[in-house]
């Protein structure tokens, strides 16, 4: 299954609320958990692919994921012009 990686995440036995913080301190707590996660990249790519708007995924906040998507879109558009 495509989401089998989820069973390897450091977050799997933690309360989901930790990854849906309402402030910057909560984002930092979630990032620290994600920092050592063996499936951090898979998690981030999952959130990017599914355009998940809320929470910390793969160590990235909502704002950071929007920036990543914007950079990827710009890179793809510029490669079409080459």
Z-matrix of the N, CA and C atoms (Angstrom, degrees):
N
C 1 1.455
C 2 1.534 1 109.70
N 3 1.299 2 117.03 1 147.92
C 4 1.458 3 122.33 2 -173.67
C 5 1.528 4 113.19 3 -65.81
N 6 1.312 5 118.38 4 -24.16
C 7 1.458 6 120.30 5 -177.92
C 8 1.530 7 112.83 6 -106.68
N 9 1.324 8 117.46 7 22.25
C 10 1.462 9 120.62 8 177.18
C 11 1.520 10 112.15 9 -58.26
N 12 1.326 11 116.76 10 -28.27
C 13 1.455 12 121.17 11 179.43
C 14 1.520 13 112.04 12 -57.85
N 15 1.320 14 117.44 13 -25.69
C 16 1.466 15 120.96 14 -177.81
C 17 1.525 16 112.39 15 -59.63
N 18 1.318 17 116.65 16 -30.37
C 19 1.465 18 120.34 17 179.58
C 20 1.525 19 112.45 18 -70.67
N 21 1.322 20 117.27 19 -13.85
C 22 1.464 21 122.06 20 179.76
C 23 1.530 22 112.27 21 -97.10
N 24 1.310 23 117.35 22 -6.23
C 25 1.465 24 121.17 23 -176.03
C 26 1.514 25 113.07 24 -69.93
N 27 1.319 26 115.59 25 145.56
C 28 1.465 27 120.97 26 176.64
C 29 1.522 28 110.76 27 -65.64
N 30 1.302 29 117.43 28 -18.93
C 31 1.457 30 122.14 29 -176.51
C 32 1.525 31 113.66 30 -85.68
N 33 1.322 32 117.52 31 -9.59
C 34 1.467 33 119.31 32 -168.48
C 35 1.525 34 114.25 33 -58.91
N 36 1.316 35 118.62 34 -27.78
C 37 1.464 36 120.72 35 -179.86
C 38 1.526 37 112.72 36 -109.30
N 39 1.316 38 116.18 37 12.64
C 40 1.462 39 121.18 38 -179.75
C 41 1.522 40 110.07 39 -103.42
N 42 1.331 41 116.61 40 156.64
C 43 1.476 42 119.45 41 178.80
C 44 1.535 43 111.07 42 -64.08
N 45 1.315 44 117.68 43 129.35
C 46 1.467 45 120.74 44 179.23
C 47 1.530 46 113.22 45 -54.39
N 48 1.318 47 117.43 46 -29.61
C 49 1.461 48 120.79 47 -178.38
C 50 1.529 49 111.90 48 -58.26
N 51 1.322 50 117.74 49 -26.69
C 52 1.464 51 120.79 50 177.39
C 53 1.523 52 111.95 51 -60.16
N 54 1.312 53 116.81 52 -28.78
C 55 1.457 54 121.95 53 -175.32
C 56 1.525 55 113.12 54 -100.92
N 57 1.320 56 115.49 55 6.07
C 58 1.463 57 121.73 56 176.00
C 59 1.525 58 108.23 57 -129.98
N 60 1.347 59 115.83 58 60.08
C 61 1.466 60 121.07 59 -174.64
C 62 1.524 61 112.33 60 -74.18
N 63 1.325 62 114.04 61 160.76
C 64 1.462 63 119.32 62 179.33
C 65 1.522 64 111.49 63 -105.07
N 66 1.337 65 117.41 64 1.58
C 67 1.459 66 119.79 65 -179.70
C 68 1.524 67 111.11 66 -147.33
N 69 1.324 68 115.89 67 171.52
C 70 1.453 69 121.63 68 -178.82
C 71 1.512 70 114.09 69 -64.49
N 72 1.332 71 116.94 70 -32.13
C 73 1.465 72 120.39 71 178.24
C 74 1.526 73 109.66 72 -63.90
N 75 1.303 74 116.20 73 -42.83
C 76 1.463 75 120.93 74 178.33
C 77 1.518 76 111.86 75 -63.17
N 78 1.333 77 116.62 76 -37.14
C 79 1.463 78 120.81 77 177.50
C 80 1.527 79 109.30 78 -63.03
N 81 1.320 80 116.96 79 -42.41
C 82 1.468 81 120.54 80 179.17
C 83 1.522 82 112.01 81 -63.48
N 84 1.327 83 117.11 82 -39.15
C 85 1.468 84 121.00 83 177.71
C 86 1.525 85 109.50 84 -62.13
N 87 1.318 86 117.25 85 -46.96
C 88 1.466 87 121.34 86 179.63
C 89 1.521 88 110.77 87 -62.49
N 90 1.322 89 117.08 88 -43.13
C 91 1.468 90 120.68 89 179.39
C 92 1.520 91 111.94 90 -59.15
N 93 1.320 92 116.82 91 -39.47
C 94 1.470 93 120.59 92 179.83
C 95 1.526 94 110.61 93 -63.48
N 96 1.307 95 117.16 94 -37.66
C 97 1.467 96 120.87 95 177.20
C 98 1.524 97 109.33 96 -67.26
N 99 1.311 98 116.13 97 -45.04
C 100 1.466 99 121.37 98 -178.95
C 101 1.526 100 112.70 99 -66.13
N 102 1.314 101 117.10 100 -30.47
C 103 1.460 102 121.43 101 -173.97
C 104 1.521 103 112.68 102 -55.35
N 105 1.315 104 117.18 103 -34.44
C 106 1.464 105 121.17 104 -177.23
C 107 1.526 106 112.82 105 -105.39
N 108 1.304 107 116.97 106 12.95
C 109 1.463 108 121.03 107 -176.36
C 110 1.531 109 110.92 108 -79.99
N 111 1.331 110 116.91 109 133.34
C 112 1.464 111 120.06 110 -179.28
C 113 1.532 112 114.24 111 -70.81
N 114 1.329 113 117.65 112 -15.28
C 115 1.468 114 120.27 113 -178.89
C 116 1.529 115 111.56 114 -118.39
N 117 1.312 116 115.98 115 28.83
C 118 1.462 117 121.90 116 -178.89
C 119 1.529 118 112.06 117 -55.69
N 120 1.328 119 116.93 118 -46.62
C 121 1.468 120 119.92 119 -177.99
C 122 1.522 121 112.19 120 -67.25
N 123 1.323 122 116.97 121 -40.59
C 124 1.463 123 120.24 122 178.20
C 125 1.528 124 110.16 123 -62.06
N 126 1.312 125 115.88 124 -40.77
C 127 1.460 126 121.76 125 179.48
C 128 1.525 127 110.77 126 -63.38
N 129 1.313 128 116.35 127 -47.02
C 130 1.464 129 120.22 128 179.35
C 131 1.524 130 110.80 129 -61.83
N 132 1.318 131 117.28 130 -46.16
C 133 1.467 132 120.09 131 -179.96
C 134 1.524 133 111.47 132 -63.31
N 135 1.318 134 117.51 133 -36.35
C 136 1.465 135 121.76 134 176.97
C 137 1.533 136 109.44 135 -60.12
N 138 1.326 137 116.33 136 -48.15
C 139 1.465 138 120.54 137 -178.69
C 140 1.529 139 111.15 138 -64.97
N 141 1.322 140 116.86 139 -39.07
C 142 1.460 141 120.04 140 178.87
C 143 1.528 142 110.94 141 -67.01
N 144 1.313 143 116.38 142 -45.82
C 145 1.463 144 121.05 143 -178.18
C 146 1.527 145 111.45 144 -61.93
N 147 1.340 146 115.97 145 -41.26
C 148 1.462 147 121.09 146 -177.07
C 149 1.525 148 112.85 147 -90.78
N 150 1.333 149 115.91 148 4.33
C 151 1.473 150 121.75 149 178.06
C 152 1.532 151 111.50 150 51.87
N 153 1.329 152 116.14 151 46.85
C 154 1.461 153 121.05 152 179.08
C 155 1.523 154 108.19 153 -73.28
N 156 1.315 155 115.68 154 122.65
C 157 1.460 156 121.61 155 -172.93
C 158 1.520 157 114.77 156 -87.20
N 159 1.318 158 118.40 157 -22.99
C 160 1.462 159 120.34 158 -171.58
C 161 1.516 160 112.22 159 -117.60
N 162 1.316 161 114.78 160 150.77
C 163 1.456 162 121.00 161 173.33
C 164 1.516 163 114.67 162 89.08
N 165 1.324 164 113.69 163 177.14
C 166 1.458 165 122.12 164 177.45
C 167 1.521 166 106.91 165 -102.82
N 168 1.305 167 116.56 166 123.16
C 169 1.465 168 123.39 167 179.96
C 170 1.517 169 107.92 168 -129.51
N 171 1.307 170 116.85 169 127.41
C 172 1.459 171 120.06 170 179.53
C 173 1.518 172 112.65 171 59.43
N 174 1.324 173 116.12 172 28.25
C 175 1.458 174 120.81 173 179.63
C 176 1.508 175 114.98 174 80.62
N 177 1.328 176 117.91 175 5.49
C 178 1.464 177 121.35 176 -177.77
C 179 1.530 178 111.22 177 -114.09
N 180 1.316 179 115.09 178 134.74
C 181 1.463 180 121.08 179 176.84
C 182 1.531 181 109.79 180 -76.87
N 183 1.320 182 114.80 181 175.17
C 184 1.467 183 119.50 182 178.32
C 185 1.524 184 110.53 183 -57.57
N 186 1.312 185 116.37 184 -46.58
C 187 1.467 186 121.58 185 -178.27
C 188 1.521 187 110.90 186 -62.25
N 189 1.320 188 116.44 187 -43.14
C 190 1.469 189 119.91 188 -179.98
C 191 1.525 190 111.47 189 -64.53
N 192 1.320 191 116.57 190 -38.61
C 193 1.471 192 119.32 191 178.09
C 194 1.521 193 111.40 192 -66.82
N 195 1.318 194 117.66 193 -37.47
C 196 1.472 195 120.01 194 176.14
C 197 1.521 196 110.43 195 -62.25
N 198 1.333 197 117.05 196 -40.48
C 199 1.471 198 120.66 197 178.07
C 200 1.526 199 111.13 198 -63.82
N 201 1.316 200 116.58 199 -42.86
C 202 1.467 201 120.60 200 179.35
C 203 1.521 202 109.67 201 -60.63
N 204 1.321 203 116.76 202 -47.15
C 205 1.466 204 120.36 203 -179.85
C 206 1.520 205 111.23 204 -62.56
N 207 1.329 206 117.19 205 -40.12
C 208 1.463 207 121.17 206 179.00
C 209 1.527 208 110.38 207 -63.33
N 210 1.338 209 116.96 208 -45.82
C 211 1.474 210 119.96 209 178.94
C 212 1.520 211 111.18 210 -62.13
N 213 1.323 212 116.55 211 -40.61
C 214 1.474 213 119.32 212 178.98
C 215 1.518 214 111.18 213 -65.06
N 216 1.332 215 116.52 214 -40.57
C 217 1.466 216 120.31 215 -179.82
C 218 1.529 217 110.11 216 -64.01
N 219 1.330 218 116.74 217 -44.46
C 220 1.471 219 121.21 218 179.34
C 221 1.522 220 110.34 219 -62.96
N 222 1.327 221 116.64 220 -43.01
C 223 1.475 222 120.24 221 179.14
C 224 1.527 223 110.52 222 -62.60
N 225 1.334 224 116.95 223 -41.90
C 226 1.457 225 120.01 224 -179.73
C 227 1.531 226 110.86 225 -65.77
N 228 1.332 227 116.30 226 -40.56
C 229 1.464 228 120.32 227 179.84
C 230 1.523 229 110.82 228 -66.05
N 231 1.331 230 116.46 229 -40.39
C 232 1.478 231 118.76 230 -179.57
C 233 1.516 232 111.46 231 -70.27
N 234 1.332 233 117.52 232 -30.30
C 235 1.470 234 119.22 233 178.22
C 236 1.526 235 111.11 234 -70.51
N 237 1.328 236 117.01 235 -25.75
C 238 1.458 237 120.31 236 176.58
C 239 1.523 238 111.19 237 -71.12
N 240 1.323 239 115.70 238 -26.65
C 241 1.468 240 120.80 239 -179.05
C 242 1.523 241 112.41 240 -81.74
N 243 1.310 242 117.17 241 -18.60
C 244 1.484 243 121.13 242 -179.04
C 245 1.502 244 112.93 243 -74.61
